[in-house]
Amino acid sequence: MKASDRIPPHTPVSLRMDVNGPWLIRTVQLLGEGEVVRVEELASEQGFEIAVECKQPITEMEEPFSC
């Protein structure tokens, strides 16, 4: 995943991902929790790539997310 800020390794994180594409009827919203296991700076100060080890399989949200 990409992040604009450096997130230190071993930081617990909660994830929400919106997956869409021409093969999907609707946007699928996925939830997950895990821990940052790797951080790499992108070229030209464009942010960071992070790897997260999930605690359990990522699941689809039952209800749409709203603010």
PDBQT receptor file of N, H, CA, C and O in Angstrom, charges set to zero:
ATOM      1  N   MET A   1       0.837  -1.159   0.000  1.00  0.00    +0.000 N 
ATOM      2  CA  MET A   1       0.000   0.000   0.000  1.00  0.00    +0.000 C 
ATOM      3  C   MET A   1       0.884   1.225   0.000  1.00  0.00    +0.000 C 
ATOM      4  O   MET A   1       2.081   1.128   0.272  1.00  0.00    +0.000 OA
ATOM      5  N   LYS A   2       0.310   2.379  -0.302  1.00  0.00    +0.000 N 
ATOM      6  H   LYS A   2      -0.663   2.458  -0.523  1.00  0.00    +0.000 HD
ATOM      7  CA  LYS A   2       1.054   3.635  -0.286  1.00  0.00    +0.000 C 
ATOM      8  C   LYS A   2       0.518   4.523   0.827  1.00  0.00    +0.000 C 
ATOM      9  O   LYS A   2      -0.672   4.504   1.142  1.00  0.00    +0.000 OA
ATOM     10  N   ALA A   3       1.423   5.304   1.417  1.00  0.00    +0.000 N 
ATOM     11  H   ALA A   3       2.390   5.320   1.161  1.00  0.00    +0.000 HD
ATOM     12  CA  ALA A   3       1.059   6.250   2.467  1.00  0.00    +0.000 C 
ATOM     13  C   ALA A   3       1.832   7.538   2.251  1.00  0.00    +0.000 C 
ATOM     14  O   ALA A   3       2.963   7.512   1.767  1.00  0.00    +0.000 OA
ATOM     15  N   SER A   4       1.232   8.658   2.603  1.00  0.00    +0.000 N 
ATOM     16  H   SER A   4       0.313   8.679   2.996  1.00  0.00    +0.000 HD
ATOM     17  CA  SER A   4       1.922   9.942   2.443  1.00  0.00    +0.000 C 
ATOM     18  C   SER A   4       2.918  10.179   3.572  1.00  0.00    +0.000 C 
ATOM     19  O   SER A   4       3.878  10.930   3.399  1.00  0.00    +0.000 OA
ATOM     20  N   ASP A   5       2.702   9.546   4.728  1.00  0.00    +0.000 N 
ATOM     21  H   ASP A   5       1.923   8.935   4.868  1.00  0.00    +0.000 HD
ATOM     22  CA  ASP A   5       3.594   9.699   5.885  1.00  0.00    +0.000 C 
ATOM     23  C   ASP A   5       4.273   8.376   6.200  1.00  0.00    +0.000 C 
ATOM     24  O   ASP A   5       3.740   7.305   5.911  1.00  0.00    +0.000 OA
ATOM     25  N   ARG A   6       5.463   8.466   6.799  1.00  0.00    +0.000 N 
ATOM     26  H   ARG A   6       5.896   9.336   7.034  1.00  0.00    +0.000 HD
ATOM     27  CA  ARG A   6       6.170   7.253   7.221  1.00  0.00    +0.000 C 
ATOM     28  C   ARG A   6       5.432   6.661   8.421  1.00  0.00    +0.000 C 
ATOM     29  O   ARG A   6       5.173   7.357   9.402  1.00  0.00    +0.000 OA
ATOM     30  N   ILE A   7       5.100   5.394   8.339  1.00  0.00    +0.000 N 
ATOM     31  H   ILE A   7       5.310   4.828   7.542  1.00  0.00    +0.000 HD
ATOM     32  CA  ILE A   7       4.455   4.685   9.441  1.00  0.00    +0.000 C 
ATOM     33  C   ILE A   7       5.483   3.687   9.964  1.00  0.00    +0.000 C 
ATOM     34  O   ILE A   7       5.912   2.804   9.221  1.00  0.00    +0.000 OA
ATOM     35  N   PRO A   8       5.883   3.808  11.219  1.00  0.00    +0.000 N 
ATOM     36  CA  PRO A   8       6.942   2.938  11.744  1.00  0.00    +0.000 C 
ATOM     37  C   PRO A   8       6.540   1.457  11.741  1.00  0.00    +0.000 C 
ATOM     38  O   PRO A   8       5.373   1.124  11.951  1.00  0.00    +0.000 OA
ATOM     39  N   PRO A   9       7.517   0.573  11.500  1.00  0.00    +0.000 N 
ATOM     40  CA  PRO A   9       7.246  -0.859  11.607  1.00  0.00    +0.000 C 
ATOM     41  C   PRO A   9       6.663  -1.193  12.983  1.00  0.00    +0.000 C 
ATOM     42  O   PRO A   9       6.954  -0.522  13.974  1.00  0.00    +0.000 OA
ATOM     43  N   HIS A  10       5.848  -2.225  13.027  1.00  0.00    +0.000 N 
ATOM     44  H   HIS A  10       5.611  -2.770  12.222  1.00  0.00    +0.000 HD
ATOM     45  CA  HIS A  10       5.184  -2.740  14.230  1.00  0.00    +0.000 C 
ATOM     46  C   HIS A  10       4.019  -1.867  14.679  1.00  0.00    +0.000 C 
ATOM     47  O   HIS A  10       3.448  -2.108  15.742  1.00  0.00    +0.000 OA
ATOM     48  N   THR A  11       3.652  -0.844  13.879  1.00  0.00    +0.000 N 
ATOM     49  H   THR A  11       4.116  -0.649  13.015  1.00  0.00    +0.000 HD
ATOM     50  CA  THR A  11       2.495  -0.017  14.205  1.00  0.00    +0.000 C 
ATOM     51  C   THR A  11       1.223  -0.784  13.858  1.00  0.00    +0.000 C 
ATOM     52  O   THR A  11       1.094  -1.276  12.737  1.00  0.00    +0.000 OA
ATOM     53  N   PRO A  12       0.274  -0.899  14.804  1.00  0.00    +0.000 N 
ATOM     54  CA  PRO A  12      -1.001  -1.518  14.467  1.00  0.00    +0.000 C 
ATOM     55  C   PRO A  12      -1.805  -0.584  13.556  1.00  0.00    +0.000 C 
ATOM     56  O   PRO A  12      -1.825   0.628  13.767  1.00  0.00    +0.000 OA
ATOM     57  N   VAL A  13      -2.466  -1.154  12.545  1.00  0.00    +0.000 N 
ATOM     58  H   VAL A  13      -2.450  -2.139  12.374  1.00  0.00    +0.000 HD
ATOM     59  CA  VAL A  13      -3.246  -0.348  11.608  1.00  0.00    +0.000 C 
ATOM     60  C   VAL A  13      -4.602  -1.002  11.346  1.00  0.00    +0.000 C 
ATOM     61  O   VAL A  13      -4.752  -2.221  11.436  1.00  0.00    +0.000 OA
ATOM     62  N   SER A  14      -5.575  -0.166  11.022  1.00  0.00    +0.000 N 
ATOM     63  H   SER A  14      -5.453   0.824  10.948  1.00  0.00    +0.000 HD
ATOM     64  CA  SER A  14      -6.881  -0.619  10.532  1.00  0.00    +0.000 C 
ATOM     65  C   SER A  14      -6.974  -0.179   9.084  1.00  0.00    +0.000 C 
ATOM     66  O   SER A  14      -6.571   0.934   8.747  1.00  0.00    +0.000 OA
ATOM     67  N   LEU A  15      -7.497  -1.035   8.227  1.00  0.00    +0.000 N 
ATOM     68  H   LEU A  15      -7.824  -1.939   8.501  1.00  0.00    +0.000 HD
ATOM     69  CA  LEU A  15      -7.538  -0.765   6.799  1.00  0.00    +0.000 C 
ATOM     70  C   LEU A  15      -8.973  -0.738   6.295  1.00  0.00    +0.000 C 
ATOM     71  O   LEU A  15      -9.818  -1.512   6.746  1.00  0.00    +0.000 OA
ATOM     72  N   ARG A  16      -9.234   0.158   5.359  1.00  0.00    +0.000 N 
ATOM     73  H   ARG A  16      -8.547   0.786   4.993  1.00  0.00    +0.000 HD
ATOM     74  CA  ARG A  16     -10.482   0.140   4.597  1.00  0.00    +0.000 C 
ATOM     75  C   ARG A  16     -10.096   0.380   3.155  1.00  0.00    +0.000 C 
ATOM     76  O   ARG A  16      -9.494   1.404   2.833  1.00  0.00    +0.000 OA
ATOM     77  N   MET A  17     -10.438  -0.555   2.284  1.00  0.00    +0.000 N 
ATOM     78  H   MET A  17     -10.927  -1.387   2.546  1.00  0.00    +0.000 HD
ATOM     79  CA  MET A  17     -10.091  -0.445   0.874  1.00  0.00    +0.000 C 
ATOM     80  C   MET A  17     -11.356  -0.486   0.032  1.00  0.00    +0.000 C 
ATOM     81  O   MET A  17     -12.250  -1.295   0.278  1.00  0.00    +0.000 OA
ATOM     82  N   ASP A  18     -11.426   0.390  -0.960  1.00  0.00    +0.000 N 
ATOM     83  H   ASP A  18     -10.700   1.048  -1.160  1.00  0.00    +0.000 HD
ATOM     84  CA  ASP A  18     -12.510   0.372  -1.930  1.00  0.00    +0.000 C 
ATOM     85  C   ASP A  18     -11.974  -0.241  -3.213  1.00  0.00    +0.000 C 
ATOM     86  O   ASP A  18     -11.029   0.286  -3.800  1.00  0.00    +0.000 OA
ATOM     87  N   VAL A  19     -12.560  -1.341  -3.654  1.00  0.00    +0.000 N 
ATOM     88  H   VAL A  19     -13.328  -1.769  -3.177  1.00  0.00    +0.000 HD
ATOM     89  CA  VAL A  19     -12.118  -2.047  -4.855  1.00  0.00    +0.000 C 
ATOM     90  C   VAL A  19     -13.202  -1.886  -5.914  1.00  0.00    +0.000 C 
ATOM     91  O   VAL A  19     -14.368  -2.203  -5.680  1.00  0.00    +0.000 OA
ATOM     92  N   ASN A  20     -12.796  -1.383  -7.092  1.00  0.00    +0.000 N 
ATOM     93  H   ASN A  20     -11.849  -1.126  -7.281  1.00  0.00    +0.000 HD
ATOM     94  CA  ASN A  20     -13.762  -1.252  -8.174  1.00  0.00    +0.000 C 
ATOM     95  C   ASN A  20     -13.076  -1.566  -9.494  1.00  0.00    +0.000 C 
ATOM     96  O   ASN A  20     -11.848  -1.607  -9.575  1.00  0.00    +0.000 OA
ATOM     97  N   GLY A  21     -13.856  -1.781 -10.493  1.00  0.00    +0.000 N 
ATOM     98  H   GLY A  21     -14.853  -1.748 -10.427  1.00  0.00    +0.000 HD
ATOM     99  CA  GLY A  21     -13.321  -2.083 -11.814  1.00  0.00    +0.000 C 
ATOM    100  C   GLY A  21     -14.450  -2.474 -12.749  1.00  0.00    +0.000 C 
ATOM    101  O   GLY A  21     -15.590  -2.653 -12.320  1.00  0.00    +0.000 OA
ATOM    102  N   PRO A  22     -14.131  -2.604 -14.020  1.00  0.00    +0.000 N 
ATOM    103  CA  PRO A  22     -15.167  -2.906 -15.008  1.00  0.00    +0.000 C 
ATOM    104  C   PRO A  22     -15.804  -4.280 -14.798  1.00  0.00    +0.000 C 
ATOM    105  O   PRO A  22     -16.907  -4.513 -15.292  1.00  0.00    +0.000 OA
ATOM    106  N   TRP A  23     -15.160  -5.178 -14.097  1.00  0.00    +0.000 N 
ATOM    107  H   TRP A  23     -14.264  -4.989 -13.695  1.00  0.00    +0.000 HD
ATOM    108  CA  TRP A  23     -15.678  -6.523 -13.881  1.00  0.00    +0.000 C 
ATOM    109  C   TRP A  23     -16.594  -6.612 -12.655  1.00  0.00    +0.000 C 
ATOM    110  O   TRP A  23     -17.190  -7.661 -12.407  1.00  0.00    +0.000 OA
ATOM    111  N   LEU A  24     -16.712  -5.515 -11.880  1.00  0.00    +0.000 N 
ATOM    112  H   LEU A  24     -16.228  -4.663 -12.080  1.00  0.00    +0.000 HD
ATOM    113  CA  LEU A  24     -17.554  -5.512 -10.687  1.00  0.00    +0.000 C 
ATOM    114  C   LEU A  24     -18.847  -4.741 -10.941  1.00  0.00    +0.000 C 
ATOM    115  O   LEU A  24     -18.842  -3.728 -11.640  1.00  0.00    +0.000 OA
ATOM    116  N   ILE A  25     -19.935  -5.214 -10.384  1.00  0.00    +0.000 N 
ATOM    117  H   ILE A  25     -19.939  -6.037  -9.816  1.00  0.00    +0.000 HD
ATOM    118  CA  ILE A  25     -21.224  -4.523 -10.503  1.00  0.00    +0.000 C 
ATOM    119  C   ILE A  25     -21.237  -3.276  -9.614  1.00  0.00    +0.000 C 
ATOM    120  O   ILE A  25     -21.822  -2.254  -9.972  1.00  0.00    +0.000 OA
ATOM    121  N   ARG A  26     -20.581  -3.374  -8.445  1.00  0.00    +0.000 N 
ATOM    122  H   ARG A  26     -20.106  -4.204  -8.154  1.00  0.00    +0.000 HD
ATOM    123  CA  ARG A  26     -20.539  -2.259  -7.503  1.00  0.00    +0.000 C 
ATOM    124  C   ARG A  26     -19.162  -2.218  -6.850  1.00  0.00    +0.000 C 
ATOM    125  O   ARG A  26     -18.396  -3.178  -6.932  1.00  0.00    +0.000 OA
ATOM    126  N   THR A  27     -18.859  -1.110  -6.211  1.00  0.00    +0.000 N 
ATOM    127  H   THR A  27     -19.481  -0.330  -6.145  1.00  0.00    +0.000 HD
ATOM    128  CA  THR A  27     -17.616  -1.004  -5.450  1.00  0.00    +0.000 C 
ATOM    129  C   THR A  27     -17.696  -1.926  -4.244  1.00  0.00    +0.000 C 
ATOM    130  O   THR A  27     -18.705  -1.942  -3.539  1.00  0.00    +0.000 OA
ATOM    131  N   VAL A  28     -16.643  -2.690  -4.005  1.00  0.00    +0.000 N 
ATOM    132  H   VAL A  28     -15.823  -2.677  -4.578  1.00  0.00    +0.000 HD
ATOM    133  CA  VAL A  28     -16.572  -3.585  -2.855  1.00  0.00    +0.000 C 
ATOM    134  C   VAL A  28     -15.694  -2.910  -1.809  1.00  0.00    +0.000 C 
ATOM    135  O   VAL A  28     -14.580  -2.480  -2.111  1.00  0.00    +0.000 OA
ATOM    136  N   GLN A  29     -16.193  -2.818  -0.582  1.00  0.00    +0.000 N 
ATOM    137  H   GLN A  29     -17.098  -3.167  -0.337  1.00  0.00    +0.000 HD
ATOM    138  CA  GLN A  29     -15.435  -2.214   0.506  1.00  0.00    +0.000 C 
ATOM    139  C   GLN A  29     -14.915  -3.324   1.415  1.00  0.00    +0.000 C 
ATOM    140  O   GLN A  29     -15.686  -4.143   1.915  1.00  0.00    +0.000 OA
ATOM    141  N   LEU A  30     -13.595  -3.343   1.622  1.00  0.00    +0.000 N 
ATOM    142  H   LEU A  30     -12.969  -2.678   1.215  1.00  0.00    +0.000 HD
ATOM    143  CA  LEU A  30     -12.950  -4.369   2.426  1.00  0.00    +0.000 C 
ATOM    144  C   LEU A  30     -12.390  -3.764   3.710  1.00  0.00    +0.000 C 
ATOM    145  O   LEU A  30     -11.931  -2.622   3.718  1.00  0.00    +0.000 OA
ATOM    146  N   LEU A  31     -12.432  -4.538   4.795  1.00  0.00    +0.000 N 
ATOM    147  H   LEU A  31     -12.806  -5.466   4.789  1.00  0.00    +0.000 HD
ATOM    148  CA  LEU A  31     -11.892  -4.119   6.084  1.00  0.00    +0.000 C 
ATOM    149  C   LEU A  31     -10.829  -5.109   6.533  1.00  0.00    +0.000 C 
ATOM    150  O   LEU A  31     -10.910  -6.302   6.241  1.00  0.00    +0.000 OA
ATOM    151  N   GLY A  32      -9.830  -4.599   7.247  1.00  0.00    +0.000 N 
ATOM    152  H   GLY A  32      -9.765  -3.630   7.484  1.00  0.00    +0.000 HD
ATOM    153  CA  GLY A  32      -8.810  -5.464   7.809  1.00  0.00    +0.000 C 
ATOM    154  C   GLY A  32      -8.054  -4.766   8.921  1.00  0.00    +0.000 C 
ATOM    155  O   GLY A  32      -8.108  -3.544   9.057  1.00  0.00    +0.000 OA
ATOM    156  N   GLU A  33      -7.349  -5.559   9.716  1.00  0.00    +0.000 N 
ATOM    157  H   GLU A  33      -7.306  -6.552   9.605  1.00  0.00    +0.000 HD
ATOM    158  CA  GLU A  33      -6.481  -5.042  10.767  1.00  0.00    +0.000 C 
ATOM    159  C   GLU A  33      -5.176  -5.799  10.709  1.00  0.00    +0.000 C 
ATOM    160  O   GLU A  33      -5.147  -6.982  10.368  1.00  0.00    +0.000 OA
ATOM    161  N   GLY A  34      -4.095  -5.116  11.044  1.00  0.00    +0.000 N 
ATOM    162  H   GLY A  34      -4.118  -4.155  11.321  1.00  0.00    +0.000 HD
ATOM    163  CA  GLY A  34      -2.801  -5.777  11.018  1.00  0.00    +0.000 C 
ATOM    164  C   GLY A  34      -1.716  -4.911  11.617  1.00  0.00    +0.000 C 
ATOM    165  O   GLY A  34      -1.973  -4.010  12.415  1.00  0.00    +0.000 OA
ATOM    166  N   GLU A  35      -0.489  -5.214  11.205  1.00  0.00    +0.000 N 
ATOM    167  H   GLU A  35      -0.280  -5.946  10.556  1.00  0.00    +0.000 HD
ATOM    168  CA  GLU A  35       0.688  -4.525  11.728  1.00  0.00    +0.000 C 
ATOM    169  C   GLU A  35       1.643  -4.231  10.573  1.00  0.00    +0.000 C 
ATOM    170  O   GLU A  35       1.861  -5.078   9.707  1.00  0.00    +0.000 OA
ATOM    171  N   VAL A  36       2.202  -3.035  10.568  1.00  0.00    +0.000 N 
ATOM    172  H   VAL A  36       2.024  -2.347  11.271  1.00  0.00    +0.000 HD
ATOM    173  CA  VAL A  36       3.171  -2.651   9.535  1.00  0.00    +0.000 C 
ATOM    174  C   VAL A  36       4.429  -3.503   9.711  1.00  0.00    +0.000 C 
ATOM    175  O   VAL A  36       4.992  -3.572  10.803  1.00  0.00    +0.000 OA
ATOM    176  N   VAL A  37       4.867  -4.153   8.623  1.00  0.00    +0.000 N 
ATOM    177  H   VAL A  37       4.410  -4.097   7.736  1.00  0.00    +0.000 HD
ATOM    178  CA  VAL A  37       6.059  -5.005   8.689  1.00  0.00    +0.000 C 
ATOM    179  C   VAL A  37       7.207  -4.486   7.827  1.00  0.00    +0.000 C 
ATOM    180  O   VAL A  37       8.348  -4.915   8.004  1.00  0.00    +0.000 OA
ATOM    181  N   ARG A  38       6.926  -3.565   6.892  1.00  0.00    +0.000 N 
ATOM    182  H   ARG A  38       5.999  -3.216   6.748  1.00  0.00    +0.000 HD
ATOM    183  CA  ARG A  38       8.004  -3.009   6.054  1.00  0.00    +0.000 C 
ATOM    184  C   ARG A  38       7.584  -1.636   5.548  1.00  0.00    +0.000 C 
ATOM    185  O   ARG A  38       6.416  -1.407   5.235  1.00  0.00    +0.000 OA
ATOM    186  N   VAL A  39       8.562  -0.718   5.473  1.00  0.00    +0.000 N 
ATOM    187  H   VAL A  39       9.511  -0.904   5.728  1.00  0.00    +0.000 HD
ATOM    188  CA  VAL A  39       8.331   0.640   4.972  1.00  0.00    +0.000 C 
ATOM    189  C   VAL A  39       9.468   0.982   4.022  1.00  0.00    +0.000 C 
ATOM    190  O   VAL A  39      10.638   0.828   4.373  1.00  0.00    +0.000 OA
ATOM    191  N   GLU A  40       9.131   1.448   2.814  1.00  0.00    +0.000 N 
ATOM    192  H   GLU A  40       8.180   1.573   2.529  1.00  0.00    +0.000 HD
ATOM    193  CA  GLU A  40      10.143   1.863   1.839  1.00  0.00    +0.000 C 
ATOM    194  C   GLU A  40       9.757   3.221   1.277  1.00  0.00    +0.000 C 
ATOM    195  O   GLU A  40       8.613   3.435   0.875  1.00  0.00    +0.000 OA
ATOM    196  N   GLU A  41      10.718   4.138   1.252  1.00  0.00    +0.000 N 
ATOM    197  H   GLU A  41      11.647   3.964   1.578  1.00  0.00    +0.000 HD
ATOM    198  CA  GLU A  41      10.449   5.472   0.715  1.00  0.00    +0.000 C 
ATOM    199  C   GLU A  41      10.387   5.423  -0.808  1.00  0.00    +0.000 C 
ATOM    200  O   GLU A  41      11.223   4.785  -1.448  1.00  0.00    +0.000 OA
ATOM    201  N   LEU A  42       9.405   6.092  -1.379  1.00  0.00    +0.000 N 
ATOM    202  H   LEU A  42       8.726   6.611  -0.859  1.00  0.00    +0.000 HD
ATOM    203  CA  LEU A  42       9.274   6.184  -2.831  1.00  0.00    +0.000 C 
ATOM    204  C   LEU A  42      10.219   7.242  -3.360  1.00  0.00    +0.000 C 
ATOM    205  O   LEU A  42      10.622   8.138  -2.618  1.00  0.00    +0.000 OA
ATOM    206  N   ALA A  43      10.580   7.154  -4.632  1.00  0.00    +0.000 N 
ATOM    207  H   ALA A  43      10.253   6.426  -5.235  1.00  0.00    +0.000 HD
ATOM    208  CA  ALA A  43      11.473   8.128  -5.269  1.00  0.00    +0.000 C 
ATOM    209  C   ALA A  43      10.836   9.511  -5.273  1.00  0.00    +0.000 C 
ATOM    210  O   ALA A  43       9.612   9.635  -5.287  1.00  0.00    +0.000 OA
ATOM    211  N   SER A  44      11.648  10.528  -5.260  1.00  0.00    +0.000 N 
ATOM    212  H   SER A  44      12.643  10.428  -5.248  1.00  0.00    +0.000 HD
ATOM    213  CA  SER A  44      11.217  11.925  -5.391  1.00  0.00    +0.000 C 
ATOM    214  C   SER A  44      10.247  12.365  -4.297  1.00  0.00    +0.000 C 
ATOM    215  O   SER A  44       9.343  13.162  -4.551  1.00  0.00    +0.000 OA
ATOM    216  N   GLU A  45      10.429  11.852  -3.092  1.00  0.00    +0.000 N 
ATOM    217  H   GLU A  45      11.162  11.205  -2.885  1.00  0.00    +0.000 HD
ATOM    218  CA  GLU A  45       9.604  12.268  -1.952  1.00  0.00    +0.000 C 
ATOM    219  C   GLU A  45       8.101  12.162  -2.241  1.00  0.00    +0.000 C 
ATOM    220  O   GLU A  45       7.333  13.053  -1.880  1.00  0.00    +0.000 OA
ATOM    221  N   GLN A  46       7.689  11.075  -2.890  1.00  0.00    +0.000 N 
ATOM    222  H   GLN A  46       8.313  10.350  -3.183  1.00  0.00    +0.000 HD
ATOM    223  CA  GLN A  46       6.284  10.881  -3.253  1.00  0.00    +0.000 C 
ATOM    224  C   GLN A  46       5.542  10.027  -2.244  1.00  0.00    +0.000 C 
ATOM    225  O   GLN A  46       4.449   9.544  -2.539  1.00  0.00    +0.000 OA
ATOM    226  N   GLY A  47       6.104   9.829  -1.064  1.00  0.00    +0.000 N 
ATOM    227  H   GLY A  47       6.992  10.222  -0.824  1.00  0.00    +0.000 HD
ATOM    228  CA  GLY A  47       5.438   9.046  -0.033  1.00  0.00    +0.000 C 
ATOM    229  C   GLY A  47       6.189   7.764   0.265  1.00  0.00    +0.000 C 
ATOM    230  O   GLY A  47       7.395   7.661   0.038  1.00  0.00    +0.000 OA
ATOM    231  N   PHE A  48       5.451   6.786   0.779  1.00  0.00    +0.000 N 
ATOM    232  H   PHE A  48       4.471   6.870   0.963  1.00  0.00    +0.000 HD
ATOM    233  CA  PHE A  48       6.043   5.541   1.239  1.00  0.00    +0.000 C 
ATOM    234  C   PHE A  48       5.192   4.354   0.810  1.00  0.00    +0.000 C 
ATOM    235  O   PHE A  48       3.966   4.442   0.740  1.00  0.00    +0.000 OA
ATOM    236  N   GLU A  49       5.858   3.251   0.528  1.00  0.00    +0.000 N 
ATOM    237  H   GLU A  49       6.854   3.179   0.585  1.00  0.00    +0.000 HD
ATOM    238  CA  GLU A  49       5.165   1.991   0.321  1.00  0.00    +0.000 C 
ATOM    239  C   GLU A  49       5.262   1.235   1.629  1.00  0.00    +0.000 C 
ATOM    240  O   GLU A  49       6.327   1.174   2.244  1.00  0.00    +0.000 OA
ATOM    241  N   ILE A  50       4.152   0.659   2.053  1.00  0.00    +0.000 N 
ATOM    242  H   ILE A  50       3.287   0.708   1.554  1.00  0.00    +0.000 HD
ATOM    243  CA  ILE A  50       4.160  -0.086   3.306  1.00  0.00    +0.000 C 
ATOM    244  C   ILE A  50       3.590  -1.484   3.069  1.00  0.00    +0.000 C 
ATOM    245  O   ILE A  50       2.712  -1.681   2.229  1.00  0.00    +0.000 OA
ATOM    246  N   ALA A  51       4.102  -2.432   3.817  1.00  0.00    +0.000 N 
ATOM    247  H   ALA A  51       4.815  -2.272   4.499  1.00  0.00    +0.000 HD
ATOM    248  CA  ALA A  51       3.576  -3.801   3.803  1.00  0.00    +0.000 C 
ATOM    249  C   ALA A  51       2.945  -4.058   5.159  1.00  0.00    +0.000 C 
ATOM    250  O   ALA A  51       3.520  -3.726   6.196  1.00  0.00    +0.000 OA
ATOM    251  N   VAL A  52       1.762  -4.650   5.144  1.00  0.00    +0.000 N 
ATOM    252  H   VAL A  52       1.295  -4.920   4.302  1.00  0.00    +0.000 HD
ATOM    253  CA  VAL A  52       1.023  -4.923   6.375  1.00  0.00    +0.000 C 
ATOM    254  C   VAL A  52       0.765  -6.424   6.481  1.00  0.00    +0.000 C 
ATOM    255  O   VAL A  52       0.310  -7.055   5.527  1.00  0.00    +0.000 OA
ATOM    256  N   GLU A  53       1.058  -6.981   7.643  1.00  0.00    +0.000 N 
ATOM    257  H   GLU A  53       1.427  -6.469   8.418  1.00  0.00    +0.000 HD
ATOM    258  CA  GLU A  53       0.710  -8.370   7.935  1.00  0.00    +0.000 C 
ATOM    259  C   GLU A  53      -0.651  -8.340   8.618  1.00  0.00    +0.000 C 
ATOM    260  O   GLU A  53      -0.804  -7.758   9.692  1.00  0.00    +0.000 OA
ATOM    261  N   CYS A  54      -1.631  -8.968   7.990  1.00  0.00    +0.000 N 
ATOM    262  H   CYS A  54      -1.506  -9.441   7.118  1.00  0.00    +0.000 HD
ATOM    263  CA  CYS A  54      -2.994  -8.959   8.536  1.00  0.00    +0.000 C 
ATOM    264  C   CYS A  54      -3.136  -9.976   9.661  1.00  0.00    +0.000 C 
ATOM    265  O   CYS A  54      -2.545 -11.055   9.616  1.00  0.00    +0.000 OA
ATOM    266  N   LYS A  55      -3.935  -9.615  10.680  1.00  0.00    +0.000 N 
ATOM    267  H   LYS A  55      -4.415  -8.739  10.717  1.00  0.00    +0.000 HD
ATOM    268  CA  LYS A  55      -4.183 -10.494  11.817  1.00  0.00    +0.000 C 
ATOM    269  C   LYS A  55      -5.124 -11.636  11.438  1.00  0.00    +0.000 C 
ATOM    270  O   LYS A  55      -5.036 -12.729  11.997  1.00  0.00    +0.000 OA
ATOM    271  N   GLN A  56      -6.025 -11.381  10.487  1.00  0.00    +0.000 N 
ATOM    272  H   GLN A  56      -6.096 -10.493  10.033  1.00  0.00    +0.000 HD
ATOM    273  CA  GLN A  56      -6.989 -12.364  10.025  1.00  0.00    +0.000 C 
ATOM    274  C   GLN A  56      -7.336 -12.021   8.592  1.00  0.00    +0.000 C 
ATOM    275  O   GLN A  56      -6.953 -10.951   8.120  1.00  0.00    +0.000 OA
ATOM    276  N   PRO A  57      -8.041 -12.875   7.881  1.00  0.00    +0.000 N 
ATOM    277  CA  PRO A  57      -8.398 -12.555   6.499  1.00  0.00    +0.000 C 
ATOM    278  C   PRO A  57      -9.196 -11.252   6.405  1.00  0.00    +0.000 C 
ATOM    279  O   PRO A  57     -10.002 -10.941   7.281  1.00  0.00    +0.000 OA
ATOM    280  N   ILE A  58      -8.964 -10.510   5.346  1.00  0.00    +0.000 N 
ATOM    281  H   ILE A  58      -8.309 -10.763   4.634  1.00  0.00    +0.000 HD
ATOM    282  CA  ILE A  58      -9.700  -9.267   5.096  1.00  0.00    +0.000 C 
ATOM    283  C   ILE A  58     -11.139  -9.636   4.746  1.00  0.00    +0.000 C 
ATOM    284  O   ILE A  58     -11.377 -10.593   4.010  1.00  0.00    +0.000 OA
ATOM    285  N   THR A  59     -12.103  -8.870   5.278  1.00  0.00    +0.000 N 
ATOM    286  H   THR A  59     -11.910  -8.092   5.876  1.00  0.00    +0.000 HD
ATOM    287  CA  THR A  59     -13.512  -9.178   5.063  1.00  0.00    +0.000 C 
ATOM    288  C   THR A  59     -14.213  -8.031   4.346  1.00  0.00    +0.000 C 
ATOM    289  O   THR A  59     -13.776  -6.881   4.404  1.00  0.00    +0.000 OA
ATOM    290  N   GLU A  60     -15.310  -8.369   3.668  1.00  0.00    +0.000 N 
ATOM    291  H   GLU A  60     -15.665  -9.303   3.622  1.00  0.00    +0.000 HD
ATOM    292  CA  GLU A  60     -16.120  -7.351   3.008  1.00  0.00    +0.000 C 
ATOM    293  C   GLU A  60     -17.058  -6.724   4.021  1.00  0.00    +0.000 C 
ATOM    294  O   GLU A  60     -17.640  -7.415   4.857  1.00  0.00    +0.000 OA
ATOM    295  N   MET A  61     -17.202  -5.389   3.940  1.00  0.00    +0.000 N 
ATOM    296  H   MET A  61     -16.729  -4.827   3.261  1.00  0.00    +0.000 HD
ATOM    297  CA  MET A  61     -18.124  -4.678   4.823  1.00  0.00    +0.000 C 
ATOM    298  C   MET A  61     -19.554  -5.063   4.463  1.00  0.00    +0.000 C 
ATOM    299  O   MET A  61     -19.894  -5.196   3.287  1.00  0.00    +0.000 OA
ATOM    300  N   GLU A  62     -20.380  -5.240   5.478  1.00  0.00    +0.000 N 
ATOM    301  H   GLU A  62     -20.104  -5.132   6.433  1.00  0.00    +0.000 HD
ATOM    302  CA  GLU A  62     -21.792  -5.561   5.262  1.00  0.00    +0.000 C 
ATOM    303  C   GLU A  62     -22.583  -4.321   4.866  1.00  0.00    +0.000 C 
ATOM    304  O   GLU A  62     -23.447  -4.397   3.991  1.00  0.00    +0.000 OA
ATOM    305  N   GLU A  63     -22.306  -3.188   5.489  1.00  0.00    +0.000 N 
ATOM    306  H   GLU A  63     -21.605  -3.126   6.199  1.00  0.00    +0.000 HD
ATOM    307  CA  GLU A  63     -23.014  -1.942   5.225  1.00  0.00    +0.000 C 
ATOM    308  C   GLU A  63     -22.053  -0.953   4.598  1.00  0.00    +0.000 C 
ATOM    309  O   GLU A  63     -20.881  -0.939   4.976  1.00  0.00    +0.000 OA
ATOM    310  N   PRO A  64     -22.487  -0.121   3.656  1.00  0.00    +0.000 N 
ATOM    311  CA  PRO A  64     -21.617   0.899   3.071  1.00  0.00    +0.000 C 
ATOM    312  C   PRO A  64     -21.093   1.866   4.128  1.00  0.00    +0.000 C 
ATOM    313  O   PRO A  64     -21.801   2.198   5.079  1.00  0.00    +0.000 OA
ATOM    314  N   PHE A  65     -19.870   2.310   3.961  1.00  0.00    +0.000 N 
ATOM    315  H   PHE A  65     -19.295   2.040   3.189  1.00  0.00    +0.000 HD
ATOM    316  CA  PHE A  65     -19.241   3.259   4.867  1.00  0.00    +0.000 C 
ATOM    317  C   PHE A  65     -19.753   4.652   4.571  1.00  0.00    +0.000 C 
ATOM    318  O   PHE A  65     -19.845   5.038   3.406  1.00  0.00    +0.000 OA
ATOM    319  N   SER A  66     -20.084   5.403   5.584  1.00  0.00    +0.000 N 
ATOM    320  H   SER A  66     -20.009   5.089   6.530  1.00  0.00    +0.000 HD
ATOM    321  CA  SER A  66     -20.508   6.791   5.380  1.00  0.00    +0.000 C 
ATOM    322  C   SER A  66     -19.979   7.645   6.518  1.00  0.00    +0.000 C 
ATOM    323  O   SER A  66     -19.750   7.154   7.623  1.00  0.00    +0.000 OA
ATOM    324  N   CYS A  67     -19.791   8.907   6.243  1.00  0.00    +0.000 N 
ATOM    325  H   CYS A  67     -19.977   9.305   5.345  1.00  0.00    +0.000 HD
ATOM    326  CA  CYS A  67     -19.288   9.845   7.255  1.00  0.00    +0.000 C 
ATOM    327  C   CYS A  67     -20.433  10.535   7.948  1.00  0.00    +0.000 C 
ATOM    328  O   CYS A  67     -20.210  11.362   8.832  1.00  0.00    +0.000 OA
TER     329      CYS A  67
